[in-house]
Amino acid sequence: MTVVVLGGAGYIGSHTVDRLIEKGYDVAVIDNLITGHRAAVNPKARFYQGDIHDRAFLDEVFNKETNVEGVIHFAAFSIVPESMKDPLKYFDNNTGGMITLLKAMRDHDIKRIIFSSTAATYGEPKQIPIKETDPQIPTNPYGESKLCMEKIIHWSDLAYGIKFVALRYFNVAGAKADGSIGEDHHPETHLIPIILQVAAGERTGLKIFGTDYPTKDGTNVRDYVHVVDLADAHILALEYLKAGNDSNAFNLGSSTGFSNKEILEAAREATGQPIPAEDAPRRAGDPSTLIAASDKARKVLGWKPQYDDVKEIIKTAWNWKQTHPKGYNDRGEA
Ligand code: UFG
């Protein structure tokens, strides 16, 4: 049986492909390589370069991969500020891509999908920690595009029997412990990799976006999960559906919040570098505090994250950064 991973050359996708292979699964990867990296894909996975909007391409893949036990779908855009400027790009790629994929799954009789949803579907939370049953009222088009995906898959389940698990990620960080794969975005917008670019001397300083939020030190509070722990949750979710359980949605977080200033301090300790920083205005679309209630994933899926110390998470990202200062370009990739 084969697991097809869409977006398997991206940051979270490539770590999930790697974990699937380590655990003995047969894996096929689909990626258009717009934001992903061919070198990030474990060489034991079969690779198909193409786009999820391209129905003929999906048919070609699913005609070759005839024994698919499930699909894990990461292929989406995920930058909140970009989505505020160009919402149609997000609805087209994320929501539209999901429709094409589901049609192909329906026609090829593939009945299980695990997909990347997000804490951004909740918007400004009504309570902390955020529970899966809390209202989903996104404050940006990225979150709305993912919420639409959750709704479309729900109705596809009822109509076509395609079972799903929506995994609502909070903040993801870190890299595989051996430093062979890691995070490589162009441009980089995320806090921890930007801090590490400063630590490595590639940027002069960090700008802390907003210091007047109603939090312990005025900066945004986020809930960080190690990328390998996140990857493992996808595999547990697939096994959950294979065991005959019904469709479901889970938060993936640590239930602990760190302010941006606390992350900066942890990174200073993890790297031993001074990492200069300055206060800057708020960034559009940022909720004040996002912390997950994540007991449901632990209880129902049996998820047991291995990393519970944010400094250890940052150390794995720093290891990747130091061994791959130019990301995957170090491997001769264009
Ligand atoms: N930040 C800075 N300076 C920077 C970059 C980020 O202060 O140079 C701040 C942001 O303003 C925010 C925090 O660091 O307060 C974290 O920002 P990230 O961009 O790293 O992550 P986000 O919390 O904005 O977004 C992440 C994912 C989204 C997802 C969201 C849901 O990237 O896809 O979590 O929680 F929707």
Boltz pocket constraint, residues with backbone or C-beta under 6 A from the ligand:
constraints:
  - pocket:
      binder: B
      contacts: [[A, 78], [A, 79], [A, 80], [A, 118], [A, 119], [A, 120], [A, 142], [A, 169], [A, 170], [A, 171], [A, 172], [A, 189], [A, 190], [A, 191], [A, 192], [A, 194], [A, 206], [A, 207], [A, 208], [A, 209], [A, 210], [A, 220], [A, 221], [A, 222], [A, 260], [A, 283], [A, 286], [A, 287], [A, 290]]
      max_distance: 6.0
